[in-house]
Amino acid sequence: MKLIKTKSYSGYYYDEILKYLKKNYGEQKMQEFRQWMNGQTIAVYRSRGVVYKWDFERFLSGKAVID
C-alpha cells in the first residue's frame, strides 16, 4: 500500500486497505475493519477515501476506536 502524505495527515487509500487485509488476513479481518471504521472520519485525496495512518495502526494493534 502506498502511504499518502500531505501537510495535514498521512494515510492509506481505504480500498487498498481492504484489498491488503483480505489478501493477508482473510475476508473476516477485512469485514472487521469495515465495521471498526463505521462512523470514523476519513480524508479525501484525489477523489478517493483515505484512512488516517494512526487509525489503521490502532486497528491492527487491536485498539478501540477513539471518537
N, CA, C and O atoms as a GROMACS GRO file, in nm:
protein
  268
    1MET      N    1   0.084  -0.117   0.000
    1MET     CA    2   0.000   0.000   0.000
    1MET      C    3   0.089   0.124   0.000
    1MET      O    4   0.194   0.128   0.064
    2LYS      N    5   0.045   0.222  -0.071
    2LYS     CA    6   0.120   0.347  -0.078
    2LYS      C    7   0.072   0.440   0.033
    2LYS      O    8  -0.048   0.462   0.050
    3LEU      N    9   0.167   0.495   0.108
    3LEU     CA   10   0.136   0.593   0.212
    3LEU      C   11   0.114   0.728   0.147
    3LEU      O   12   0.201   0.777   0.075
    4ILE      N   13  -0.001   0.787   0.172
    4ILE     CA   14  -0.034   0.920   0.120
    4ILE      C   15   0.010   1.020   0.227
    4ILE      O   16  -0.031   1.010   0.342
    5LYS      N   17   0.091   1.116   0.189
    5LYS     CA   18   0.137   1.218   0.283
    5LYS      C   19   0.098   1.356   0.231
    5LYS      O   20   0.128   1.391   0.117
    6THR      N   21   0.031   1.432   0.315
    6THR     CA   22   0.000   1.572   0.284
    6THR      C   23   0.054   1.656   0.400
    6THR      O   24   0.113   1.602   0.494
    7LYS      N   25   0.035   1.785   0.392
    7LYS     CA   26   0.078   1.872   0.501
    7LYS      C   27  -0.002   1.846   0.628
    7LYS      O   28   0.046   1.870   0.739
    8SER      N   29  -0.124   1.796   0.612
    8SER     CA   30  -0.215   1.780   0.726
    8SER      C   31  -0.220   1.639   0.785
    8SER      O   32  -0.250   1.624   0.904
    9TYR      N   33  -0.192   1.537   0.707
    9TYR     CA   34  -0.209   1.400   0.754
    9TYR      C   35  -0.130   1.301   0.669
    9TYR      O   36  -0.080   1.334   0.561
   10SER      N   37  -0.121   1.178   0.719
   10SER     CA   38  -0.069   1.063   0.645
   10SER      C   39  -0.174   0.954   0.652
   10SER      O   40  -0.239   0.937   0.755
   11GLY      N   41  -0.189   0.879   0.545
   11GLY     CA   42  -0.288   0.772   0.547
   11GLY      C   43  -0.278   0.683   0.426
   11GLY      O   44  -0.190   0.698   0.340
   12TYR      N   45  -0.370   0.588   0.421
   12TYR     CA   46  -0.375   0.490   0.312
   12TYR      C   47  -0.513   0.493   0.247
   12TYR      O   48  -0.613   0.519   0.314
   13TYR      N   49  -0.518   0.468   0.117
   13TYR     CA   50  -0.647   0.461   0.050
   13TYR      C   51  -0.730   0.348   0.110
   13TYR      O   52  -0.682   0.236   0.130
   14TYR      N   53  -0.855   0.379   0.138
   14TYR     CA   54  -0.947   0.283   0.201
   14TYR      C   55  -0.958   0.154   0.119
   14TYR      O   56  -0.949   0.044   0.174
   15ASP      N   57  -0.975   0.167  -0.012
   15ASP     CA   58  -0.991   0.048  -0.095
   15ASP      C   59  -0.864  -0.038  -0.096
   15ASP      O   60  -0.873  -0.161  -0.105
   16GLU      N   61  -0.748   0.024  -0.089
   16GLU     CA   62  -0.623  -0.052  -0.084
   16GLU      C   63  -0.607  -0.125   0.049
   16GLU      O   64  -0.554  -0.236   0.054
   17ILE      N   65  -0.653  -0.063   0.157
   17ILE     CA   66  -0.650  -0.130   0.287
   17ILE      C   67  -0.738  -0.255   0.284
   17ILE      O   68  -0.698  -0.360   0.332
   18LEU      N   69  -0.857  -0.243   0.226
   18LEU     CA   70  -0.947  -0.359   0.218
   18LEU      C   71  -0.882  -0.473   0.141
   18LEU      O   72  -0.887  -0.588   0.183
   19LYS      N   73  -0.821  -0.441   0.028
   19LYS     CA   74  -0.752  -0.544  -0.052
   19LYS      C   75  -0.636  -0.606   0.026
   19LYS      O   76  -0.618  -0.728   0.024
   20TYR      N   77  -0.560  -0.523   0.094
   20TYR     CA   78  -0.447  -0.570   0.174
   20TYR      C   79  -0.493  -0.665   0.283
   20TYR      O   80  -0.437  -0.773   0.301
   21LEU      N   81  -0.595  -0.625   0.356
   21LEU     CA   82  -0.645  -0.709   0.466
   21LEU      C   83  -0.699  -0.842   0.414
   21LEU      O   84  -0.672  -0.947   0.472
   22LYS      N   85  -0.775  -0.836   0.306
   22LYS     CA   86  -0.832  -0.959   0.250
   22LYS      C   87  -0.722  -1.054   0.205
   22LYS      O   88  -0.728  -1.175   0.230
   23LYS      N   89  -0.621  -1.000   0.138
   23LYS     CA   90  -0.512  -1.083   0.085
   23LYS      C   91  -0.427  -1.142   0.198
   23LYS      O   92  -0.389  -1.259   0.192
   24ASN      N   93  -0.395  -1.061   0.299
   24ASN     CA   94  -0.300  -1.102   0.402
   24ASN      C   95  -0.362  -1.159   0.529
   24ASN      O   96  -0.296  -1.232   0.603
   25TYR      N   97  -0.489  -1.126   0.555
   25TYR     CA   98  -0.554  -1.171   0.678
   25TYR      C   99  -0.686  -1.243   0.656
   25TYR      O  100  -0.737  -1.309   0.747
   26GLY      N  101  -0.742  -1.232   0.535
   26GLY     CA  102  -0.866  -1.300   0.505
   26GLY      C  103  -0.988  -1.210   0.509
   26GLY      O  104  -0.983  -1.096   0.557
   27GLU      N  105  -1.097  -1.264   0.458
   27GLU     CA  106  -1.224  -1.192   0.448
   27GLU      C  107  -1.273  -1.142   0.584
   27GLU      O  108  -1.323  -1.030   0.595
   28GLN      N  109  -1.259  -1.224   0.687
   28GLN     CA  110  -1.310  -1.188   0.820
   28GLN      C  111  -1.243  -1.061   0.873
   28GLN      O  112  -1.310  -0.972   0.925
   29LYS      N  113  -1.112  -1.052   0.861
   29LYS     CA  114  -1.039  -0.934   0.910
   29LYS      C  115  -1.078  -0.810   0.831
   29LYS      O  116  -1.089  -0.701   0.887
   30MET      N  117  -1.100  -0.827   0.701
   30MET     CA  118  -1.144  -0.715   0.619
   30MET      C  119  -1.279  -0.664   0.667
   30MET      O  120  -1.300  -0.543   0.678
   31GLN      N  121  -1.371  -0.755   0.695
   31GLN     CA  122  -1.504  -0.716   0.744
   31GLN      C  123  -1.495  -0.652   0.883
   31GLN      O  124  -1.568  -0.558   0.912
   32GLU      N  125  -1.406  -0.701   0.967
   32GLU     CA  126  -1.385  -0.641   1.098
   32GLU      C  127  -1.338  -0.496   1.084
   32GLU      O  128  -1.383  -0.408   1.158
   33PHE      N  129  -1.249  -0.472   0.989
   33PHE     CA  130  -1.201  -0.336   0.967
   33PHE      C  131  -1.314  -0.247   0.918
   33PHE      O  132  -1.327  -0.133   0.963
   34ARG      N  133  -1.395  -0.296   0.827
   34ARG     CA  134  -1.508  -0.216   0.777
   34ARG      C  135  -1.600  -0.178   0.891
   34ARG      O  136  -1.647  -0.064   0.898
   35GLN      N  137  -1.626  -0.272   0.980
   35GLN     CA  138  -1.711  -0.244   1.096
   35GLN      C  139  -1.641  -0.146   1.190
   35GLN      O  140  -1.704  -0.054   1.241
   36TRP      N  141  -1.513  -0.165   1.214
   36TRP     CA  142  -1.435  -0.078   1.301
   36TRP      C  143  -1.436   0.066   1.251
   36TRP      O  144  -1.441   0.160   1.330
   37MET      N  145  -1.431   0.083   1.120
   37MET     CA  146  -1.429   0.216   1.059
   37MET      C  147  -1.565   0.282   1.051
   37MET      O  148  -1.574   0.401   1.024
   38ASN      N  149  -1.671   0.207   1.075
   38ASN     CA  150  -1.806   0.262   1.066
   38ASN      C  151  -1.818   0.384   1.158
   38ASN      O  152  -1.801   0.374   1.280
   39GLY      N  153  -1.848   0.499   1.100
   39GLY     CA  154  -1.864   0.622   1.176
   39GLY      C  155  -1.737   0.703   1.193
   39GLY      O  156  -1.741   0.814   1.244
   40GLN      N  157  -1.623   0.648   1.150
   40GLN     CA  158  -1.496   0.720   1.162
   40GLN      C  159  -1.483   0.824   1.051
   40GLN      O  160  -1.540   0.809   0.943
   41THR      N  161  -1.409   0.928   1.080
   41THR     CA  162  -1.380   1.031   0.980
   41THR      C  163  -1.265   0.983   0.892
   41THR      O  164  -1.167   0.927   0.940
   42ILE      N  165  -1.280   1.007   0.762
   42ILE     CA  166  -1.172   0.979   0.668
   42ILE      C  167  -1.142   1.105   0.589
   42ILE      O  168  -1.225   1.196   0.581
   43ALA      N  169  -1.026   1.110   0.531
   43ALA     CA  170  -0.988   1.220   0.443
   43ALA      C  171  -1.023   1.181   0.299
   43ALA      O  172  -1.050   1.065   0.270
   44VAL      N  173  -1.023   1.279   0.212
   44VAL     CA  174  -1.041   1.253   0.069
   44VAL      C  175  -0.922   1.314  -0.004
   44VAL      O  176  -0.890   1.432   0.013
   45TYR      N  177  -0.859   1.232  -0.084
   45TYR     CA  178  -0.743   1.275  -0.161
   45TYR      C  179  -0.758   1.224  -0.302
   45TYR      O  180  -0.771   1.103  -0.325
   46ARG      N  181  -0.758   1.316  -0.397
   46ARG     CA  182  -0.777   1.280  -0.538
   46ARG      C  183  -0.902   1.194  -0.558
   46ARG      O  184  -0.899   1.093  -0.628
   47SER      N  185  -1.009   1.237  -0.496
   47SER     CA  186  -1.143   1.174  -0.507
   47SER      C  187  -1.150   1.032  -0.451
   47SER      O  188  -1.240   0.956  -0.487
   48ARG      N  189  -1.057   0.996  -0.363
   48ARG     CA  190  -1.059   0.862  -0.300
   48ARG      C  191  -1.052   0.878  -0.149
   48ARG      O  192  -0.985   0.968  -0.098
   49GLY      N  193  -1.120   0.790  -0.080
   49GLY     CA  194  -1.118   0.792   0.065
   49GLY      C  195  -0.982   0.748   0.119
   49GLY      O  196  -0.923   0.652   0.070
   50VAL      N  197  -0.934   0.820   0.220
   50VAL     CA  198  -0.806   0.790   0.283
   50VAL      C  199  -0.829   0.769   0.432
   50VAL      O  200  -0.885   0.855   0.500
   51VAL      N  201  -0.785   0.656   0.483
   51VAL     CA  202  -0.791   0.625   0.626
   51VAL      C  203  -0.663   0.679   0.689
   51VAL      O  204  -0.552   0.653   0.641
   52TYR      N  205  -0.680   0.754   0.796
   52TYR     CA  206  -0.563   0.808   0.863
   52TYR      C  207  -0.472   0.695   0.911
   52TYR      O  208  -0.519   0.591   0.959
   53LYS      N  209  -0.343   0.717   0.896
   53LYS     CA  210  -0.243   0.616   0.931
   53LYS      C  211  -0.260   0.568   1.075
   53LYS      O  212  -0.254   0.448   1.103
   54TRP      N  213  -0.281   0.663   1.166
   54TRP     CA  214  -0.293   0.625   1.308
   54TRP      C  215  -0.417   0.541   1.334
   54TRP      O  216  -0.416   0.456   1.424
   55ASP      N  217  -0.525   0.562   1.257
   55ASP     CA  218  -0.644   0.477   1.273
   55ASP      C  219  -0.615   0.334   1.228
   55ASP      O  220  -0.653   0.239   1.296
   56PHE      N  221  -0.548   0.320   1.115
   56PHE     CA  222  -0.517   0.186   1.065
   56PHE      C  223  -0.423   0.114   1.162
   56PHE      O  224  -0.440  -0.006   1.187
   57GLU      N  225  -0.326   0.185   1.214
   57GLU     CA  226  -0.234   0.125   1.310
   57GLU      C  227  -0.308   0.083   1.438
   57GLU      O  228  -0.278  -0.022   1.494
   58ARG      N  229  -0.403   0.163   1.483
   58ARG     CA  230  -0.483   0.128   1.602
   58ARG      C  231  -0.561   0.000   1.576
   58ARG      O  232  -0.567  -0.089   1.661
   59PHE      N  233  -0.622  -0.011   1.458
   59PHE     CA  234  -0.698  -0.130   1.423
   59PHE      C  235  -0.607  -0.254   1.426
   59PHE      O  236  -0.641  -0.356   1.487
   60LEU      N  237  -0.492  -0.244   1.360
   60LEU     CA  238  -0.402  -0.359   1.352
   60LEU      C  239  -0.350  -0.403   1.490
   60LEU      O  240  -0.321  -0.520   1.513
   61SER      N  241  -0.339  -0.306   1.581
   61SER     CA  242  -0.291  -0.341   1.715
   61SER      C  243  -0.403  -0.381   1.810
   61SER      O  244  -0.378  -0.408   1.928
   62GLY      N  245  -0.527  -0.385   1.759
   62GLY     CA  246  -0.640  -0.430   1.839
   62GLY      C  247  -0.697  -0.327   1.933
   62GLY      O  248  -0.771  -0.361   2.025
   63LYS      N  249  -0.663  -0.201   1.912
   63LYS     CA  250  -0.712  -0.095   1.999
   63LYS      C  251  -0.850  -0.046   1.955
   63LYS      O  252  -0.889  -0.060   1.839
   64ALA      N  253  -0.922   0.010   2.049
   64ALA     CA  254  -1.057   0.060   2.023
   64ALA      C  255  -1.055   0.190   1.943
   64ALA      O  256  -0.952   0.258   1.934
   65VAL      N  257  -1.169   0.222   1.886
   65VAL     CA  258  -1.189   0.347   1.814
   65VAL      C  259  -1.182   0.462   1.913
   65VAL      O  260  -1.232   0.451   2.025
   66ILE      N  261  -1.122   0.572   1.872
   66ILE     CA  262  -1.122   0.695   1.951
   66ILE      C  263  -1.213   0.794   1.880
   66ILE      O  264  -1.192   0.825   1.763
   67ASP      N  265  -1.312   0.841   1.950
   67ASP     CA  266  -1.402   0.942   1.891
   67ASP      C  267  -1.358   1.081   1.925
   67ASP      O  268  -1.421   1.178   1.883
   0.00000   0.00000   0.00000
